């Protein structure tokens, strides 16, 4: 359970925004545990100790709540401010970012579960998840291409850059899943081991001849 | 939809075993689409065009059906008979095995979804999934250790062997997930690229001094 402090009375200081954020936090927990498909607004309302009507007022539908939850995931992910780094320096932040998931297991569990469920084209979050992967792959590819252009690694072809972005994404997803299954898994060590080997192999690719 | 040929009449040739196998095939499809948590026996009964009582007679509970489905996954996985190979030869079969998932998308979707859902310790398949990962990690580690012992790669420590088994598992899981999201992903190429780079790096580790 997420511990949400509950005031003795519902005063005017309890704004709608705070309440909404609490409901999103509870939804993250419940979706993470049961998946989106396995969660009902009724379960969420019971867990949050609010009425069904309150949930509807804040989110409209279960899909509206899912979107709010996914936006919260994006917002928390964006807190890893990487705007100041690019190329290999960006990629080398990834072990710390993976280690950071330990502070919010529920969100990683949620994202992993929704992604798997939504791999089915009929799932209501399918388009969102596909879009999110494409964006992520492009981001990794852009930073690797920057490293190629800077001469920090060899002259990987565009196809190689795209494949490396896929493999990196795959490794991160798989490492996160294994940590969810076994909290003793050292996500930072696994990510660093993957990444340093990849960088070493990229560096063995020939530089372009001038 | 899985196309299950339906005889015009239900004669004695339609054995309980055949019927059970058909129900498992439909359950694989439905669990894969909706996850275990999001599937009900009612949905399964409707999709299979059988009564709720028939499902209960064959499987007892939804959990009983899940176990039957997971056993079918194990059975189909075991059809990749790898008993004849070990060490690097075993690991080098993995690209073909990954490519083989294209023939049964539903089962990969099911396994990916159940694994993600069941990463939560309260999920009813949690113990099964944890056990399955441990077995899988041990298998990969055993084959890599065989390669170390045979001198096919350098003298990786037991901790390195264990970490490499994790990274390989992570890459395979992540590659499968990306293919589910985008059928254009070449699972065999991605797996081979990962594996050949890993093998090359293992070979750069010093052999034990005699």
Interface residues (C-beta under 8 A of the other chain):
Chain A: X32 X33 X34 X35 X36 X37 X38 X39 X109 X112 X113 X115 X116 X117 X119 X120 X122 X123 X129 X130 X133 X163 X166 X167 X169 X170 X171 X172 X173 X174 X175 X177 X178 X180 X181 X182 X185 X189 X190 X193 X194 X197 X198 X200 X201
Chain B: X32 X33 X34 X35 X36 X37 X38 X39 X109 X112 X113 X115 X116 X117 X119 X120 X122 X123 X129 X130 X133 X163 X166 X167 X169 X170 X171 X172 X173 X174 X175 X177 X178 X180 X181 X182 X185 X189 X190 X193 X194 X197 X198 X200 X201
